[in-house]
Amino acid sequence: MSWQPPAVVMPDAELWATTYIRTALAARPESYAAGVTVDNEKPTTTKPRIVTVRRDGGRQEGLFDFPRLTVRVWADDEQEASDLARLVRALLMVAPGSGPVVRVESTTGPQGVPGDSQPQKFFTVDVKTRGSAL
């Protein structure tokens, strides 16, 4: 009988990130961190401040998953969008050790997204998470 690697269930990176960001923002004193809608897609109705997280690829190696997360931030004005994007990015950078997250590396941004009715910024991070063997 030949050796077979164990089946591994990887964590839901979008669910982890949205929960982590929502909780972390709720604990922050900055006015632009209050009342932020955090989800994996933009709501159909305009909100004053929104953060979305989407998984955009990544690979799996053994017990580890390497998702690339795209984070989009909307706010009522350009400065608030910039401040909120930089805060969310900083919070993600200190996430290792939270749940399944082993490492976070910034890969882009935050940078502006022209052409939206509401000021928007985006950035990406590469995350390393540990899965669970069955």
VOTI-779622 format. One record per residue (C-alpha): residue number from 1; residue in one letter; x, y negated, z negated. Coordinates in nm, 2 decimals, padded with zeros to 4 digits. Each point is the difference from the previous one (the first is absolute). Last residue first. Layout:
VOTI-779622
pos  code  X  Y  Z
NUM  a  X  Y  Z
...
end
This chain:
VOTI-779622
pos  code  X  Y  Z
134  l  -00.90  -01.49  -00.82
133  a  00.30  -00.24  -00.02
132  s  -00.08  -00.35  -00.10
131  g  00.13  -00.30  00.20
130  r  00.26  -00.26  -00.09
129  t  -00.03  -00.34  00.15
128  k  00.26  -00.21  00.20
127  v  -00.14  -00.34  00.11
126  d  00.10  -00.20  00.30
125  v  -00.13  -00.36  -00.02
124  t  -00.16  -00.22  00.26
123  f  -00.10  -00.37  00.00
122  f  -00.30  -00.21  00.10
121  k  -00.12  -00.35  -00.04
120  q  -00.34  -00.15  00.08
119  p  -00.17  -00.35  -00.01
118  q  -00.37  00.04  00.08
117  s  -00.16  -00.03  00.34
116  d  00.27  00.22  00.14
115  g  00.21  -00.11  00.30
114  p  00.35  00.01  -00.15
113  v  00.14  00.27  -00.23
112  g  00.26  -00.14  -00.23
111  q  00.29  00.20  -00.14
110  p  00.07  00.18  -00.33
109  g  00.20  00.15  00.14
108  t  00.15  00.33  00.10
107  t  00.17  00.33  -00.12
106  s  -00.02  -00.03  -00.38
105  e  00.10  00.33  -00.17
104  v  -00.19  00.18  -00.27
103  r  00.12  00.31  -00.18
102  v  -00.13  00.29  -00.21
101  v  -00.37  -00.06  00.00
100  p  -00.22  00.28  -00.12
99  g  -00.16  -00.19  -00.29
98  s  00.19  -00.32  -00.07
97  g  00.37  00.09  -00.05
96  p  00.09  -00.22  00.30
95  a  -00.25  -00.29  00.02
94  v  00.25  -00.29  -00.06
93  m  00.02  -00.08  00.38
92  l  -00.38  00.02  00.02
91  l  -00.05  -00.28  -00.25
90  a  00.25  -00.22  00.19
89  r  -00.19  00.06  00.33
88  v  -00.33  -00.08  -00.17
87  l  00.15  -00.33  -00.14
86  r  00.15  -00.10  00.34
85  a  -00.33  00.07  00.18
84  l  -00.19  -00.20  -00.27
83  d  00.23  -00.30  00.02
82  s  -00.01  00.00  00.39
81  a  -00.38  00.03  00.02
80  e  -00.03  -00.27  -00.27
79  q  00.23  -00.23  00.20
78  e  -00.19  00.06  00.32
77  d  -00.35  -00.07  -00.13
76  d  -00.31  00.20  -00.09
75  a  00.18  00.33  -00.03
74  w  00.07  00.31  00.21
73  v  00.26  00.26  -00.07
72  r  00.10  00.30  00.22
71  v  00.21  00.29  -00.13
70  t  00.13  00.25  00.25
69  l  00.12  00.32  -00.18
68  r  00.26  00.24  00.14
67  p  -00.04  00.34  -00.16
66  f  00.30  00.21  -00.09
65  d  -00.13  00.33  -00.15
64  f  00.21  00.22  -00.22
63  l  -00.03  00.36  -00.12
62  g  00.16  00.14  00.32
61  e  00.05  -00.28  00.24
60  q  -00.30  -00.20  00.12
59  r  00.01  -00.28  00.25
58  g  -00.15  -00.35  00.03
57  g  -00.28  -00.16  00.18
56  d  -00.19  -00.32  -00.03
55  r  -00.18  00.04  -00.33
54  r  -00.23  -00.30  -00.06
53  v  -00.02  -00.24  -00.29
52  t  -00.24  -00.29  -00.02
51  v  00.02  -00.31  -00.22
50  i  -00.28  -00.26  00.00
49  r  -00.04  -00.34  -00.16
48  p  -00.29  -00.25  00.05
47  k  -00.23  00.27  00.14
46  t  -00.14  00.01  00.36
45  t  -00.27  00.27  00.05
44  t  00.08  00.31  00.21
43  p  00.25  00.11  -00.26
42  k  00.36  00.05  00.12
41  e  00.12  00.36  -00.02
40  n  00.20  00.21  -00.24
39  d  -00.12  -00.19  -00.30
38  v  00.09  -00.29  -00.24
37  t  -00.24  -00.29  -00.05
36  v  00.18  -00.26  -00.21
35  g  -00.19  -00.16  -00.28
34  a  00.30  -00.15  -00.18
33  a  00.35  00.02  00.15
32  y  -00.02  -00.35  00.15
31  s  -00.04  -00.15  -00.35
30  e  00.33  00.16  -00.12
29  p  -00.03  00.18  -00.34
28  r  00.05  00.36  00.13
27  a  -00.17  00.30  -00.16
26  a  -00.28  00.03  00.26
25  l  00.27  -00.02  00.27
24  a  00.17  00.32  -00.13
23  t  -00.33  00.19  -00.02
22  r  -00.11  -00.09  00.35
21  i  00.35  00.06  00.14
20  y  00.03  00.35  -00.16
19  t  -00.35  00.11  00.10
18  t  00.06  -00.12  00.36
17  a  00.34  00.16  00.01
16  w  -00.10  00.34  -00.14
15  l  -00.31  00.02  00.23
14  e  00.21  -00.09  00.31
13  a  00.27  00.24  -00.09
12  d  -00.23  00.30  -00.05
11  p  00.23  00.24  -00.18
10  m  00.16  00.29  00.19
9  v  -00.11  00.36  -00.04
8  v  00.28  00.24  00.05
7  a  -00.01  00.36  00.13
6  p  00.31  00.17  -00.12
5  p  00.28  00.09  00.24
4  q  -00.02  00.35  00.13
3  w  00.28  00.26  -00.06
2  s  -00.01  00.30  00.22
1  m  -00.15  00.34  -00.10
end
